[in-house]
Amino acid sequence: MTHLTAGDLGWFAAVLAAAGVFAAPVIIAAARRAEGIGLVLLLTALALGTGVTWVAALIVAFTLPSARPRAPRYPAAAPPRRW
């Protein structure tokens, strides 16, 4: 029977952290409810070869328009004044 050592747990934590960083563009796009999340998924899948496509996926995740409606900057009409 083999036992886990502190070194084994360290490697496991490192691999888990690397997977989280690798999936960051998809997590960001999903949290923003981006409209083109498929593009982010594709770029992240292509990122297995180089880090350039991962950076592109991260940029796309932040720049895609969100599906959430934006709140108006200013109210449509000012409330009536009471004197």
Order of alpha helices (4+ residues) and beta strands (2+ residues): alpha-alpha-alpha-alpha
